[in-house]
Amino acid sequence: MTRRWRNVEFDHGKRGQNVMSNKWYARPVLFVADIDRSVDFYVKQLGFTQPWRYEEGGKAWVAQVDRRGCELILSSQWPEKVGKGLMFISLDLSVLDALRAELERRGVDVKDGQWGYRLMVIADPDGNELYFPYPASLTTGSLNANPKAETA
């Protein structure tokens, strides 16, 4: 059995520092059916980079993608969890507007949603969702227990 990590930096890019810290360093795990397909989407469609991936027996099992401080781990290790992820990412309004324009230019299916406030919603190929909230002063509507219903 072959195990291989590609491009792993155990200090997460903070040269000379220990990974353990008093500051919290967190990365969500999104479960996906196919690492290569998911990495392709996050890199080519959403503008992320892939700093590392884990392969065993010629198959990719885990990879990390990141963009401007947002780091996501993609895992195909638990098929029953595929597509059930949800992550909120908060940006300044000008950055959010620029991101929306960029993603729409790239052909990404950008949707509007509600969660007690207005959201920009992106779903990956497996149905994991990234929620980008708009500032409270720009919001309308009420809490919807099923935001997906308004994004369809």
PLY file of the C-alpha trace (Angstrom):
ply
format ascii 1.0
element vertex 152
property float x
property float y
property float z
element edge 151
property int vertex1
property int vertex2
end_header
0.00 0.00 0.00
1.46 3.34 -1.06
0.78 6.48 0.97
1.76 9.85 -0.35
1.24 13.45 0.69
1.81 16.03 -2.01
3.01 19.56 -1.24
2.38 19.29 2.50
3.65 22.11 4.66
3.12 20.94 8.20
3.51 24.46 9.56
0.66 25.64 7.27
2.85 28.27 5.63
3.96 29.88 8.88
7.65 29.10 8.62
9.45 28.76 11.91
6.26 28.50 13.94
4.83 25.47 15.63
1.38 24.37 14.40
0.14 24.35 18.01
-0.74 27.84 19.19
-2.89 29.86 21.56
-4.69 31.12 18.46
-7.31 28.83 16.98
-6.59 27.55 13.52
-9.63 25.83 12.03
-10.45 24.28 8.69
-13.85 22.78 7.88
-14.07 19.42 6.14
-16.44 19.13 3.19
-17.25 15.59 2.11
-17.14 14.95 -1.64
-17.57 11.96 -3.93
-14.52 12.60 -6.13
-11.49 14.61 -4.97
-10.22 15.39 -8.47
-13.62 16.67 -9.66
-14.04 18.77 -6.51
-10.54 20.23 -6.63
-11.10 21.08 -10.29
-14.29 22.98 -9.36
-12.76 24.88 -6.44
-9.60 25.77 -8.38
-10.92 26.46 -11.89
-14.37 27.83 -11.03
-13.91 29.47 -7.62
-10.28 30.58 -7.86
-8.85 28.51 -5.00
-5.41 26.88 -5.01
-4.57 23.35 -3.91
-1.61 23.36 -1.51
-1.72 19.63 -0.75
-3.50 16.33 -1.29
-3.28 12.84 0.20
-3.22 9.78 -2.05
-3.16 6.12 -1.19
-3.15 3.24 -3.63
-3.25 5.62 -6.60
-6.45 7.34 -5.41
-6.80 10.82 -3.93
-8.65 10.69 -0.59
-8.15 14.15 0.89
-7.07 17.56 -0.42
-6.98 21.10 0.82
-8.04 24.11 -1.22
-7.62 27.69 -0.15
-8.30 31.21 -1.24
-7.23 34.34 0.60
-7.24 32.76 4.06
-10.26 30.51 3.53
-8.98 26.94 3.81
-11.24 23.96 3.11
-10.39 20.29 3.44
-12.12 18.06 0.91
-12.50 14.40 1.89
-13.92 11.37 0.08
-13.44 9.09 3.08
-17.08 8.94 4.31
-19.49 8.59 1.35
-22.55 8.84 3.59
-21.61 12.45 4.42
-21.16 13.66 0.82
-22.91 16.92 0.00
-24.13 17.74 3.50
-21.69 20.58 4.22
-22.50 24.22 4.76
-20.07 27.04 5.45
-20.56 30.75 6.03
-17.89 33.07 4.62
-18.11 36.76 5.55
-16.59 39.43 3.32
-16.75 43.21 3.11
-19.49 44.32 0.73
-17.11 45.62 -1.93
-15.17 42.33 -1.87
-18.40 40.30 -1.98
-19.69 42.30 -4.96
-16.38 41.84 -6.78
-16.36 38.12 -5.99
-19.91 37.70 -7.30
-18.99 39.47 -10.55
-15.85 37.32 -10.91
-17.72 34.07 -10.30
-20.51 34.99 -12.70
-17.88 35.78 -15.38
-16.43 32.31 -14.78
-19.86 30.76 -15.35
-20.46 29.72 -11.73
-24.12 29.22 -10.81
-24.44 32.03 -8.25
-27.76 32.14 -6.43
-29.48 34.37 -3.91
-30.77 32.95 -0.66
-32.09 33.94 2.75
-31.14 32.96 6.30
-32.86 35.82 8.09
-30.78 38.01 5.81
-29.72 38.02 2.19
-27.07 35.53 1.05
-25.05 34.75 -2.02
-25.07 30.93 -2.33
-22.62 28.71 -4.21
-23.06 24.92 -4.33
-20.20 22.63 -5.24
-20.70 19.59 -7.54
-21.72 17.44 -4.56
-24.18 19.95 -3.07
-21.98 21.35 -0.28
-22.85 25.01 0.05
-20.90 28.19 0.65
-23.04 31.01 2.10
-21.83 34.59 1.75
-24.01 36.94 3.86
-24.69 40.50 2.80
-24.44 43.21 5.48
-27.50 43.53 7.74
-28.39 46.96 6.35
-28.95 45.37 2.92
-31.04 42.44 4.10
-34.71 41.72 3.76
-36.96 38.83 4.60
-37.16 36.49 7.54
-35.44 33.35 8.68
-36.21 30.54 6.27
-35.70 27.08 7.74
-34.84 25.86 4.23
-32.69 28.47 2.43
-32.30 26.06 -0.51
-35.96 26.59 -1.32
-35.28 30.22 -2.21
-32.18 29.44 -4.25
-33.90 27.07 -6.64
0 1
1 2
2 3
3 4
4 5
5 6
6 7
7 8
8 9
9 10
10 11
11 12
12 13
13 14
14 15
15 16
16 17
17 18
18 19
19 20
20 21
21 22
22 23
23 24
24 25
25 26
26 27
27 28
28 29
29 30
30 31
31 32
32 33
33 34
34 35
35 36
36 37
37 38
38 39
39 40
40 41
41 42
42 43
43 44
44 45
45 46
46 47
47 48
48 49
49 50
50 51
51 52
52 53
53 54
54 55
55 56
56 57
57 58
58 59
59 60
60 61
61 62
62 63
63 64
64 65
65 66
66 67
67 68
68 69
69 70
70 71
71 72
72 73
73 74
74 75
75 76
76 77
77 78
78 79
79 80
80 81
81 82
82 83
83 84
84 85
85 86
86 87
87 88
88 89
89 90
90 91
91 92
92 93
93 94
94 95
95 96
96 97
97 98
98 99
99 100
100 101
101 102
102 103
103 104
104 105
105 106
106 107
107 108
108 109
109 110
110 111
111 112
112 113
113 114
114 115
115 116
116 117
117 118
118 119
119 120
120 121
121 122
122 123
123 124
124 125
125 126
126 127
127 128
128 129
129 130
130 131
131 132
132 133
133 134
134 135
135 136
136 137
137 138
138 139
139 140
140 141
141 142
142 143
143 144
144 145
145 146
146 147
147 148
148 149
149 150
150 151
